[in-house]
């Protein structure tokens, strides 16, 4: 059943929110103004869908009244066909309306900071970090997103101990958020001469990019160190102390950045990552609270959960949260991961509906 009373209340809230975003006191408060604009957009979409539903519903009632007189067989058949069509349209309109009524996450529209780190498996894990970095780079290209490298720690064989980068574009965090977790790879390593299959693991963390109005960081909570950037093999990248290490004293979180030649730019990037980690920690805390009352299959809160296995001998990818398997590993690593991401989003929304 459509929650008519709730929809009528939301219509009233839409008018109130429209007045709010014209209030000088709200406009002068950046965070409240942004949140009010977001809510106004959400309510506008819901109200539009509700009006559309009511129009179809009214049309269907009018058509059904015409069925009282069935003396004209041809006309009756046409009216019944139209009624069936309107029934289908009404069902589709109801599904869309219910989907819009699911509370949206304001972080979904944000850009994302991606951190990929090698876990168990030594050099092989580092090589798989490089594989995932390329995979997300290809996916970003397909989506029209911009990728900016923030920090990278290379290994001797062309892999990474860790790589941190930013993805900018439309709804980046909303699409990438379910990539957080442990990614397991099963294959014969380049360093393995006997041909045995090894299992390695890599962790991926997807953080919503936090703005200054999201997270307020006091200057005296930061310890900032600068040092000389260095690349693979210890060779000096430049001759100035441009690399930056920022420690957030209250939490112990440490962020480094040495991708830019400018110390100022590196500091700005590092602060961006720090704010995002602090916002992500708050989101994880909230999700942990929710998890106490329900067991969510698709979540972004547990970074230690094994979410996916990449089996090279069988060209198989399996997502363990939704039991989805594909046998096109080459295509997947080439950035064709949308099938999995969309399936995860649907599963997550279905969980929200059932709450």
N, C-alpha and C positions, 0 to 999 in steps of 0.2 A: 504494500500500500504506500502511496505517496504521502509523505508527512506534510499535509496541507497547512496545518497551523504553524509549523516551523518555517515553511516557505513564506508565509505571509509575514511572520516576524522578521525574516531576513530581508524582505522587501522594505520594511520599516527601517531596519538597520542600514540599508543602502542609502536611503534618504538622509539619515543622520550622519553617515560617514561622508556623504557629499558635502554636507555643511562643515564637517570637521576640517576637510582638506582646504577649505577657504578661510579658516580661522587663522589670523596672524600669529596667535600663540602657538598653534600646532606647526605652522610653517617655519617658525624660528627654531623649533626643536627637530633637528635632522632625523633622529631615530624615529620619533613619533610620526613625523610627516611621511617618512618612507614606509613605515608599517601601515599607516592609514591609507596610503596610495595602493599598497599591495592588497589590503582588505577590500578597498573600493573596487578594484579590478576583479577580485574573486566574486564579490557579491553581484557585480554587473553581469558576469558570465552566468551565474546561477539564476538571476532574475530573467535574463534573456531566454535561457533554457526553459524556465517555468512558464513564461508567456507563450513560448512555442508549444509546449505540452498542452496548455489550456486551449489554444487555438485548434489544435488537432482534435482534442476531446470534444469541443463544442461542435466542430464540423461533423464528427462521427455521430453525435446525438441527433443532429439535423438530418443526416442521411438515414439513420435508423427510423426516424419518424416517417420517412417516405415509404418505408416497407409495409405500412398499414394497408395500402391498396396494392394487391398483387394481381389485379385484373389484366394488366399488360405484362405478359411473360418476358418479352425482350427488355423492357424497362426495368423489371424486377431483377433480371439477371445482371444488368449493368449496375444497379444500385448495390446488389450484394457484392459484386466485384470491388466496387469502390469502398464498401464497408470493410472488406477483408484487407484492402490496401491501407486504409486508415488505421485498422487494428495493428498492422505491422509497424506503421509509422509511430503509433502511440507507444508501442513496446520499445522501439528504438529511442524515442524521446525520453521515456522513463529511465532506461539504462544510462543514458547520458546524464540525466538529472541526478540520479543516484551517485554516479561517478563524481560529479562536481560537488556533491554534498560531503564527500570524504574530505576531512581536514587536510589541506595541503601543507607541505613543509616549506616554510619561507626560505630555507637554505637551498632548495632545489634549483633556484635560478642563479645561484652563485657560481663563480669560477671555482676551480679545484686545484689544490696542491696535492701532487701524487708523490709518495715516497715508496720506493722499491728497495728492499734489503735482502741480501743473501742470508740464508739460514743454514740448515744442515746440508752438507754436500761439498764443502770446500770450493775449489775452482769451478766445478760443474755448476754449483748454485750461482756463482758469479756470472757464468755464461748465460744462465737462464734469466738472470736479472736483465742482461742486455737484450735477450729475446723479447721479454715482456715490454721493455722500454720501446723497442722497435714496433711491437704490436700496437701499443697505445699511440705511438707516433703516427702509424698508418691510419688507425681509427680516427684520430684527430683530423688528419687530412681529409678523410672521407666525410666527416661531419662539418668541415669548414672551420675548425677551431684553430686557434693559435697556440703553439707550444713554445714555452720559454724555459730553458735549462736554468736551474738555480744552483745545484751542487752535484758533483759526481766524484766518486772515489774508485778509480780504475784498478783492475787486477792485471797480472802479467800476461794473461792469455786473451785479452780483449773483452773481458767481462767487467762487472762492477761489484764492489762490495756493497755500495748503495748508490742510488741516483735519485735526485729530487728535482721535480719540474712542475711548472704551472701550465694548466690548460685553461684558455680563455675562450668564451663563446656563449652560445645560447643553451641554457639548462644543462651546463656541464656536470655540476655536482649531482643533479637529479638523475642523470644517466650513469655516471661513473661510481656512485656511492656503493653499489653492491659488489664492486671489485675488491673491497677491503677484506683481507683475510689471508690465509696461507694457501699458496698455489704450489702444488706438488708436481714434479716432473719425473718421468720414468723413461730413461733412454741409456744408450751406451755412450759414456763420456769420451771425449777426444783423447783423454789421457789414459783410457783403459785399453790395454793391448790384448786382453783375453776375450774381449767381446761380451763381457757380462753387463747386464742391465743394472744400473744404479738408480736409486731413488734420492732425489734432492728436494729441498723446499726453499721457497722464497716468500717473504711477507710483503703484502701491499697495503698501504694505508692511504685512503682517499679523504682529504680534509677539505671542508668548505672554506673558501678564501674569506677570511674575516676582514672587515673594514674597521677603521679606528672607532667608529660609533658602535661596533659590536663588542669590542673588547678594549677596555681602558687599562693601559699598562703604566704604572708609575715609574718614573725615571730611576728612583732609588731602589727599585726591584730588579734592576738590570746590572749585570757585570759585562762589560764589553772589552774584548781583547782583539788586537790586530796582529797579523803576522804575514809572512811572505807566502804568496801563493806558490804551490808546487804541483807539477803534473806527474804523470806516470814515470817511474824510475827515479824520482826525486829531482828531475831537471827543473830549474827555475822557470816559471812562466813569465814573470816579470821581476824587476829589481826593486820594487817598492812594497811596503807593507800594506797591501790592499785587501788581503783576505780578512774576514771578520768572523769572530766567534762571540755569540751572545748567550749568556746564561741567565735564565729567569730564576732568581734566587728563591722565591717562595715555593716553586714547584721542582726546581732542579733541572728543568728542561734546557737542553743545550742545542743551539742552532748554529750552523756554520754556512758561510757562502764565500766562494772564491771565483765565481764564474766571470765576474766583471773586472775590468782593470781599475775601475774607480772604487775606492774604499767607501765613498758615500753611497754608490749604487749597491754595493754588496751589503751594506748595513740596512738599506731600505728593503732589499729582498729578504734578508734574514729576519727582520722585524715582521714582514708579511707572513713568513712561515711560522714564526713564534705565535703571532695572533691566531693563525689558523689552528695551530696545535692546541692552544688554550680553549678555543671555541669547540674544537673536536672533543676535547676532554670533558667539557660540559655536556655536549650532546651524548657522549658515551655514558656519562653518569645518569642522565635522564632516561636513556634506553635501558640501563641496568635496573632502574627503579620499576620501569614498565615490565621488564622481563620477570620480575618477582611475582607478578600476577598472571602472566601468560607465557607460554613457551612459543616464541616466534621462530618460525623456520627460516625466514628471510630477514636478516637483521644486519645492521652495520656496527653494532656495539661490541662484538667479540672479535678482536683482532687476531686471537690465537686459534680461531676455528679453521679447520681445513675445509676450504670451499670448493676446490676444483683440482682435478688431476689431468695432466697432459701426458698421454702414453704414446711415445714416438713409434715403437715397433708396430703398433696397431693403428696409428694415425687417429687416435681416439681422444676426445675431450669429454670429460664428465663433470657436470656441476652437481655436487652432492646435496645441495640444499633443495633442489627441485627435481632431482633424478633425471636431468636432461643430458643426453649423450649425442655427440656428433662424430662422424668419421672423416672429417675434412680438416685435419690439423694444419696443413699447409695454408689453407684459406683462412683459418682462424688466426694464425700467427701473422697473416698478411693484413690483419685489421678487420676482417669480416666477422665481428663479434656481436653485431646488433641483435641477432636471433636470441642469443643468451641473455643479453641485457634487457631486451623487451620482455622476455619470459619471466625474468626475475622481478621486473617492475609490476607485471600483472599479478604474480604470486603475492607480492608485498601488498598491493592494493586489495586483493581478495582477503588477506588477513585483516586489513583495516576494516573492511566491510563487515567481517564476522565478529569484530570486537564488540 
